[in-house]
């Protein structure tokens, strides 16, 4: 499975997002809950990426995103 992490800037805040799978499939964005980070989805992202292009951001202040 292909995975790629990118830093993007939204309203002046750097956010880390990881994409899994290939871009030619329907996109699916997974948003983590409060007090966790994108790693919350590690157990399911591989299976979802078989049929979707899965984008998993760390919301601002969590994980590898800017505080």
Buried (B, 14 or more C-beta within 10 A) or exposed (E): EEEEEEEEEEEEEEBBBBBBBEEEEEEBEBEBEEEEBBBBBEEEBBEBBEEBBBBBBBBBEBBBBBE
